[in-house]
Amino acid sequence: MPIFSVIVPMYNAIHTIENCYQHICSQTLQDYEVIFVDDGSTDETVSFLRELTENDEKVQIISLEHSNAGHCRNVGIEHATGDYLAFCDADDYFENNLLGITYRKARDTGADVVGYNFKKIYDDGSEMAGVGIDKQFVSDLWDSYNYENCPDFILSTMALTPWSKIVRREFVLENNLLFDEITSTNDITFSSLCLANAEVVSFVNTR
């Protein structure tokens, strides 16, 4: 059983999926599986990805009829076998030490959820720092927290996006946490319930 299941929903992603895949492959922690869930792409995304990954035993590609990203992520969770879930959209990529540092933090703190910061990169190459962890609510002095010790602002401590955190898979299954199967904002409920139900939430300072 791998440490990580990386779940990647994709739709007509032929121009970005190779970059996404290559950055997953370059992780310093190599104990992972990748589950690509295609949302009924009408371009050559699936055939291109199958050719690209044909010799990679860590990769699973699931093709669905077109619905929404929430459904794709739920299917990915259903097929996952890793200790932790990491979510990456097809036009995103991980820095090469992300799985390693988040796993070490989860292991050291016993966290159900570990959050991290991110950057937005625009077509012209410019970058903008995104707020995955809000330091207005989370102190550098804290190593971990949960709903009981910060009930008034638990949902404000980190971004309510799936790709700004890792989550322990058994925690997700035990609490029956799923994404809303809708066309937009399908991740808010899942992320909110993860933070509200977690016995331990932690974070890493990625910048």
N, C-alpha and C positions, 0 to 999 in steps of 0.2 A: 504494500500500500504506500503510495507516495506521500510526501509531506504536503504538497500543494496540488490542488486542482485549479488550473487557470481556465476560466470560462470566458469565451469570446463570442458574443452575438455578432452576426454580420449580415449586411444586406447591400448588394451591389458595391462591394468593397475592393474591387480588383486593383484600384490604384493605391490602396493603403495597406492591404492585408500582408504583403510580404514584409514591409517594414515592421509591422506589429509582431509577426511571427519571428523574425530575426532577432528582435530585442528580447523576446521571451527565451529564445535559444541561447542568448548570450549571458543568461543569469549566472552569477557566481554559485548559487545554490542550484544544483542540477537535478534534485529529487522532486520532480513534478510531472504532471500530465497536463496536456492542453486539450480542451474540449471546445472545438469550433462548432457553433450552432448557426446554421444558415437559415435566414428568414425568407426563403423563397426567392432568392436573387434571380434577376432576369438577365444579368450579364454573365460573364465567364468566371465569376469569383470561385465557385466550387471546383470546377475542372482545373483552374489554375492552381488552387491550393492543394488539390489532390496530387498534382504533378510535383509541386514544390516540396511536399511533405511525404512522398511515397516511401522513403526509406527511414522515416522517423517513427519509431514504435511508441513514442510518447503522445502522439497526436491521434485524436478521434474527431471525425467530421460527421456531423448529424445534419441532414437536410430536412426542412419542414416546409409546409405550405405557408404562404405569407400571412403573418399575423401581427406580432409586435415584439419588441425587445424583451419585455417582461416575460412573455411566454418562453422565449429562447433561453433566458437566464434560468427560469424554473426547470426547463428540460436539462440544462447543463447541471444544475444541482442534483437532479434525479440520477444522472449518470456519473456523478463525481464519486471518487473513492479516496481522495486525499484527506489528510487531517485538517487542512485549512483550505478555504475557498478564497481565490483572488479573481477579481473581475476586471477585464480589460476590453474596452470597445475596439472595434476594428480599425479605427483611425487614431488610436492611442498607442503609446508604447511605454514599457517599464525601463527605468534606469537599471543598469546591470546588477546592482546590489540590492534591489528592492526586496526580493523574496528572502534573501539572506538576513537582512537587518530586521525585517518585520517578524520573521520566524524566531529569531533570537529574543526579541522583545516579548513575543507571545509565550515562549518557553520560560523565560526568566520571571515573568509576572503572573503566569497562569491566565492570561487575558483571553476572553472570548472574542474581543474586537480589538484590533490594533489599527490606528489611523495614521495618515501621513499627508504631507503637503504635495502639491503638484504644480506644474507650469502649463500655461496655455501657449501653444506655438501657432502663429498665424502663417498664412500662405506666403507672405513676404519674408518669412524667417524671423520676424520679431517675436519676443517672448513677453509674457506677463505672468508674474507669480500668482498662483491661485491659493486660496486659503482652505487647506484641508483641515488644519487644526487652528482653532481660534484662540489665540493667547489672551484675549480679553477674559476668557472663561477658564482656560486651563493654564495652570502655573507650571513653570519649569521645575519647580520643587516637587510636583506630584509625579509619582511613577505610575499610579493607577487610580481609578475612581469608578463610581457606579451611580445608579439612580438614588440610592439611599443617602449618599453624602453630598449630592448636588442635585436635588430633585427639581429645583427651579430653573436650571439651565442645562440639563443633561443633553437636550437635543440641539443646543447651540455650541457644543464643544467641538464638533467636527462637521464637515460638509455631509449633507444627506445624499451622497452619490455612492454607488457601489465601487467605483474605481478609485476611491480615496481611503480604502480600508481593506484589511483581510479579516475573515470571520472563521471561527472554528466550526467545522462542518457538523459535528455532533450537536453543538449548541443550536445550530439552525434546524436540524431535524427534530431535536427534542422539543423545541418551541414552535414547530410547524411554521417557520418563517418563510414566506414566499413573496415574490414580486407581484404587484398588481398587473394583470394582463390587459393593459390599456396602451394606447398609442403614444402617450407622453406622460412624464412624471411618474413612471411606473416604479421608480426606485425610492421615492420618498417614504412610503409606508414601510418597506423592508428595512431601510436604514434606520428609521425612527424606532422600530420595534427591536432591532438589534441593540441599539444604545439603551433603550428603556429596560430590556430584559437581561442584559449582560451582568453577570456577577462581577466581572472585572473588565474595565475598558482601559486601554493604554495607548501610547502613541510614540512615534519616533520623530526626531527632528531632522528632517531631510534637507533643510536649508537653514 
